[in-house]
Amino acid sequence: MKVFVTGGTGFLGGRVIARLKKEGHEITALARGESGVRTLKEAGATTVSGTFTNISEWEKSLHGMDAIVHCAAPVVFWGKWSDFKRDMVQATVDLHAAGDRQGVKRFIHISSESVLQDKGPLLDIDETHPYPTEPNSIYGRAKKETEIALLAQDSSSIRIILRPTFIWGRGEKALDSMIAKIRSGEFMWIDQGRETIEMVHVENVVEAIVLALSKGSDKDIYFVTDDNPMPAREFFTRLFATRGVEAPTKNIGGGLARLGAGIVEGIWKLFGIRNPPPLSRFEVAFVSQPRRYNIARIKNGLGYKPVVDFKTGLETLVSG
């Protein structure tokens, strides 16, 4: 199979390329700049230089591809909506349209559980759960608007949307940020970290992508998890331990944390501050919003089963 990958130099995209190459697929990847070209060529991919703002200049490279795997997205949670709309919503719509024009038959878009994250718990829900009016992060809003816009397009291709939960594994950067906060004394649990959350090992997301290359129907949406929800404190304490870092004991109540985050975000918006605020609603929800998803749809529709369990994933972090 000939597969075009975006975000191939990233945490997830790099794993996707490695897996597809191992299975004998032909990979072409979008590259921005000379560094990206070098990295992707070393991974065994044919490269196409370009960005999402000049797709018309390179879209013919999509001709002959069997599928597009769209992993690229800025993983940031604060900024101007116009930037998010351009770099996530419009970029995805334009890429899909270009693939359609060039005869690509399958488009796999990597979305996020953040499309549903607002204020309340997300317990035992499936993919039919309605979108909130306003997700608690601009990233979630952009992912939500991208899903809606992508599925609203006229299409001759099969569009599949995957919604991973928090993606973890060797090379993931969010853990670095959390450990930095622990060492600076800024990290606190919210509600003692007792709420259940979902996570997914990066190789399990790759497994879902590989399955979606040949299974699933147009407009299918799937949650992707480790199928192993657990309290936030248990999960992150085990991750911290792989770095030799002891989990802190400081705690703040959820109500106070959410109030504080709302006030801080309001001040940042009022004064148009571009740097991320020190506390945001998304950060609070990340470790305190109850989340447990029913993933029967991806099990039945794609035949998905996690290929890396929690114990093995932790061992990989330690050995890495």
Secondary structure per residue as TSV (DSSP state, phi and psi in degrees):
chain	resnum	aa	ss	phi	psi
A	1	M	-	360.0	142.0
A	2	K	E	-100.0	120.9
A	3	V	E	-125.1	133.3
A	4	F	E	-102.1	126.0
A	5	V	E	-118.2	132.6
A	6	T	E	-106.6	154.4
A	7	G	S	72.7	25.5
A	8	G	T	-68.4	-15.6
A	9	T	T	-92.1	-0.9
A	10	G	S	-88.9	178.7
A	11	F	H	-56.7	-48.4
A	12	L	H	-83.4	-48.4
A	13	G	H	-58.8	-37.2
A	14	G	H	-63.6	-38.1
A	15	R	H	-68.3	-36.5
A	16	V	H	-61.9	-47.2
A	17	I	H	-61.0	-44.5
A	18	A	H	-59.9	-44.5
A	19	R	H	-66.6	-45.1
A	20	L	H	-66.3	-38.6
A	21	K	H	-63.7	-42.2
A	22	K	H	-59.7	-34.1
A	23	E	T	-88.5	3.9
A	24	G	T	90.4	12.3
A	25	H	-	-80.4	156.5
A	26	E	E	-93.3	123.0
A	27	I	E	-113.1	130.1
A	28	T	E	-117.8	136.6
A	29	A	E	-131.9	143.1
A	30	L	E	-77.1	132.4
A	31	A	E	-126.0	136.2
A	32	R	-	-110.9	112.7
A	33	G	H	84.2	165.7
A	34	E	H	-65.8	-36.3
A	35	S	H	-62.0	-43.3
A	36	G	H	-63.6	-40.4
A	37	V	H	-59.9	-46.5
A	38	R	H	-61.2	-46.6
A	39	T	H	-61.2	-44.6
A	40	L	H	-70.6	-37.2
A	41	K	H	-66.1	-38.2
A	42	E	H	-63.5	-29.0
A	43	A	T	-80.4	-7.0
A	44	G	T	96.1	13.4
A	45	A	-	-97.1	148.4
A	46	T	E	-78.2	138.2
A	47	T	E	-108.5	148.9
A	48	V	E	-125.5	119.9
A	49	S	E	-84.0	130.3
A	50	G	-	167.6	-179.1
A	51	T	-	-135.1	179.0
A	52	F	T	-81.2	-5.7
A	53	T	T	-93.1	-7.5
A	54	N	-	-131.0	39.9
A	55	I	H	-56.4	-37.2
A	56	S	H	-58.4	-25.0
A	57	E	H	-79.3	-20.6
A	58	W	H	-129.5	5.0
A	59	E	G	-63.1	-23.3
A	60	K	G	-63.7	-18.7
A	61	S	G	-66.5	-16.5
A	62	L	G	-81.1	-16.0
A	63	H	T	-62.9	131.7
A	64	G	T	91.2	-7.8
A	65	M	-	-76.7	143.5
A	66	D	S	-85.7	-29.7
A	67	A	E	-155.0	153.6
A	68	I	E	-114.6	130.4
A	69	V	E	-111.8	109.3
A	70	H	E	-98.9	92.9
A	71	C	-	-95.4	-20.9
A	72	A	-	-67.1	133.9
A	73	A	-	-173.5	139.9
A	74	P	-	-69.6	121.6
A	75	V	-	-90.6	75.2
A	76	V	-	-134.2	155.7
A	77	F	S	-125.2	14.0
A	78	W	-	-150.0	145.0
A	79	G	S	151.0	-167.8
A	80	K	-	-82.6	136.1
A	81	W	H	-59.1	-36.5
A	82	S	H	-58.8	-35.1
A	83	D	H	-69.7	-43.1
A	84	F	H	-65.2	-42.1
A	85	K	I	-62.2	-40.8
A	86	R	I	-70.1	-47.7
A	87	D	I	-82.7	-19.4
A	88	M	I	-116.8	-58.4
A	89	V	I	-67.9	-59.8
A	90	Q	I	-65.6	-37.8
A	91	A	H	-59.6	-43.0
A	92	T	H	-68.4	-45.0
A	93	V	H	-60.2	-45.1
A	94	D	H	-66.8	-40.1
A	95	L	H	-64.5	-43.8
A	96	H	H	-62.8	-43.9
A	97	A	H	-61.7	-39.9
A	98	A	H	-64.9	-41.5
A	99	G	H	-61.9	-40.3
A	100	D	H	-61.1	-45.2
A	101	R	H	-61.9	-30.7
A	102	Q	T	-95.1	6.1
A	103	G	T	83.8	15.6
A	104	V	-	-69.4	131.5
A	105	K	-	-93.5	-12.7
A	106	R	E	-143.9	134.5
A	107	F	E	-129.1	115.0
A	108	I	E	-107.5	116.9
A	109	H	E	-107.7	128.8
A	110	I	E	-91.2	108.0
A	111	S	-	-100.0	-139.6
A	112	S	-	-166.5	151.2
A	113	E	G	-61.8	-18.6
A	114	S	G	-63.1	-14.8
A	115	V	G	-63.1	-22.8
A	116	L	S	-105.8	-6.6
A	117	Q	-	-79.3	116.9
A	118	D	S	-129.0	-107.6
A	119	K	S	-112.9	-41.0
A	120	G	S	-85.2	170.2
A	121	P	-	-67.6	151.8
A	122	L	E	-122.2	74.5
A	123	L	E	-108.8	127.0
A	124	D	E	57.9	37.3
A	125	I	E	-100.9	162.1
A	126	D	-	-122.0	-166.8
A	127	E	T	-71.6	-8.2
A	128	T	T	-83.5	-5.9
A	129	H	S	-60.2	132.2
A	130	P	-	-70.5	152.6
A	131	Y	-	-64.5	146.5
A	132	P	-	-73.0	160.2
A	133	T	S	-60.4	-41.7
A	134	E	S	-144.5	104.9
A	135	P	-	-56.9	160.6
A	136	N	S	-82.6	7.9
A	137	S	S	-143.4	153.4
A	138	I	H	-67.3	-29.0
A	139	Y	H	-63.4	-46.9
A	140	G	H	-62.6	-39.0
A	141	R	H	-62.0	-43.6
A	142	A	H	-65.2	-41.3
A	143	K	H	-65.0	-39.6
A	144	K	H	-61.8	-50.6
A	145	E	H	-63.8	-31.8
A	146	T	H	-66.4	-46.3
A	147	E	H	-57.1	-48.4
A	148	I	H	-61.7	-46.0
A	149	A	H	-66.9	-40.4
A	150	L	H	-63.6	-44.3
A	151	L	H	-75.8	-16.7
A	152	A	H	-83.8	-13.9
A	153	Q	S	-71.3	147.9
A	154	D	-	-64.8	139.0
A	155	S	-	-150.9	139.0
A	156	S	S	-103.7	0.0
A	157	S	S	-105.5	163.3
A	158	I	E	-85.9	119.8
A	159	R	E	-103.7	123.2
A	160	I	E	-124.3	130.3
A	161	I	E	-110.7	125.2
A	162	L	E	-107.3	133.3
A	163	R	E	-115.3	85.9
A	164	P	E	-68.6	153.2
A	165	T	-	-84.9	-158.8
A	166	F	E	-58.4	120.3
A	167	I	E	-90.0	124.0
A	168	W	E	-124.5	167.4
A	169	G	S	142.2	173.2
A	170	R	T	-61.5	126.9
A	171	G	T	100.7	-5.5
A	172	E	-	-74.6	134.8
A	173	K	S	-88.7	-21.9
A	174	A	H	-62.0	-34.2
A	175	L	H	-64.0	-37.2
A	176	D	H	-59.3	-43.2
A	177	S	H	-64.9	-41.3
A	178	M	H	-66.2	-41.1
A	179	I	H	-66.4	-36.4
A	180	A	H	-61.2	-38.3
A	181	K	H	-69.6	-35.1
A	182	I	H	-62.2	-46.1
A	183	R	H	-68.9	-26.3
A	184	S	T	-90.3	-2.5
A	185	G	T	81.1	11.2
A	186	E	-	-90.9	-17.6
A	187	F	-	-77.2	135.0
A	188	M	-	-139.2	143.7
A	189	W	E	-72.9	155.5
A	190	I	E	-115.3	125.8
A	191	D	G	52.8	39.5
A	192	Q	G	64.2	11.3
A	193	G	G	66.9	25.0
A	194	R	-	-83.0	-15.9
A	195	E	S	-72.1	145.6
A	196	T	E	-76.3	135.2
A	197	I	E	-131.8	168.4
A	198	E	-	-114.3	152.4
A	199	M	E	-146.0	168.0
A	200	V	E	-150.4	128.1
A	201	H	E	-67.2	144.5
A	202	V	H	-56.5	-36.9
A	203	E	H	-70.5	-24.0
A	204	N	H	-74.2	-33.4
A	205	V	H	-65.8	-42.4
A	206	V	H	-58.8	-42.8
A	207	E	H	-57.7	-44.0
A	208	A	H	-62.7	-39.8
A	209	I	H	-63.8	-45.5
A	210	V	H	-60.7	-43.3
A	211	L	H	-62.6	-39.0
A	212	A	H	-70.1	-13.9
A	213	L	T	-68.1	-22.5
A	214	S	T	-130.5	-4.8
A	215	K	S	-128.9	163.5
A	216	G	-	97.3	155.5
A	217	S	-	-113.0	166.1
A	218	D	T	-57.4	135.3
A	219	K	T	74.7	11.8
A	220	D	E	-68.2	139.3
A	221	I	E	-123.2	135.4
A	222	Y	E	-136.0	130.2
A	223	F	E	-69.9	146.5
A	224	V	E	-127.6	117.2
A	225	T	-	-136.8	173.8
A	226	D	-	-78.3	-3.7
A	227	D	S	56.8	40.3
A	228	N	-	-150.4	61.1
A	229	P	-	-63.2	147.9
A	230	M	E	-156.4	164.5
A	231	P	E	-58.8	141.1
A	232	A	H	-54.5	-40.9
A	233	R	H	-64.5	-41.7
A	234	E	H	-63.0	-46.8
A	235	F	H	-62.0	-54.0
A	236	F	H	-72.1	-31.6
A	237	T	H	-60.4	-40.8
A	238	R	H	-67.4	-37.3
A	239	L	H	-67.3	-43.7
A	240	F	H	-58.5	-38.9
A	241	A	H	-63.3	-29.0
A	242	T	T	-66.8	-16.8
A	243	R	T	-103.5	6.3
A	244	G	T	72.7	24.5
A	245	V	-	-108.8	128.1
A	246	E	-	-83.2	134.6
A	247	A	-	-65.6	139.5
A	248	P	-	-73.8	170.0
A	249	T	-	-112.1	-10.2
A	250	K	-	-60.4	143.5
A	251	N	E	-144.3	152.4
A	252	I	E	-136.8	145.5
A	253	G	-	-67.5	146.1
A	254	G	H	-62.0	-41.0
A	255	G	H	-60.7	-45.0
A	256	L	H	-66.7	-40.1
A	257	A	H	-63.8	-43.4
A	258	R	H	-66.9	-38.7
A	259	L	H	-63.0	-47.0
A	260	G	H	-62.0	-41.5
A	261	A	H	-63.9	-40.9
A	262	G	H	-62.9	-41.3
A	263	I	H	-66.0	-45.3
A	264	V	H	-62.7	-45.7
A	265	E	H	-60.7	-40.0
A	266	G	H	-61.0	-42.0
A	267	I	H	-64.5	-44.2
A	268	W	H	-61.4	-41.6
A	269	K	H	-69.3	-39.8
A	270	L	H	-60.2	-40.5
A	271	F	T	-98.8	5.3
A	272	G	T	61.9	37.0
A	273	I	-	-76.8	125.8
A	274	R	-	-84.1	-30.7
A	275	N	S	-66.2	145.0
A	276	P	-	-59.1	143.5
A	277	P	-	-69.6	157.3
A	278	P	S	-68.1	-17.7
A	279	L	S	-146.3	133.0
A	280	S	-	-133.1	160.7
A	281	R	H	-62.0	-35.5
A	282	F	H	-65.4	-43.5
A	283	E	H	-61.6	-40.5
A	284	V	H	-63.7	-46.9
A	285	A	H	-65.3	-30.9
A	286	F	H	-54.6	-39.6
A	287	V	H	-111.3	3.7
A	288	S	H	-135.3	-11.0
A	289	Q	S	-83.3	118.9
A	290	P	-	-61.6	128.4
A	291	R	E	-142.9	124.3
A	292	R	E	-151.1	116.5
A	293	Y	E	-107.0	144.5
A	294	N	-	-85.5	113.1
A	295	I	-	-107.2	29.6
A	296	A	H	-60.3	-33.1
A	297	R	H	-63.6	-45.1
A	298	I	H	-73.2	-30.8
A	299	K	H	-65.4	-45.0
A	300	N	H	-80.8	-38.3
A	301	G	H	-79.6	-37.5
A	302	L	H	-112.1	-9.0
A	303	G	-	73.7	29.0
A	304	Y	-	-72.7	137.7
A	305	K	-	-148.0	129.3
A	306	P	-	-54.0	136.4
A	307	V	S	-99.0	-13.6
A	308	V	S	-125.7	119.9
A	309	D	-	-87.9	174.5
A	310	F	H	-62.1	-45.3
A	311	K	H	-60.9	-45.4
A	312	T	H	-66.3	-39.9
A	313	G	H	-61.4	-41.0
A	314	L	H	-65.2	-41.4
A	315	E	H	-61.7	-36.9
A	316	T	H	-65.7	-37.7
A	317	L	H	-64.1	-41.7
A	318	V	H	-68.0	-44.7
A	319	S	H	-71.3	-26.6
A	320	G	-	-77.5	360.0
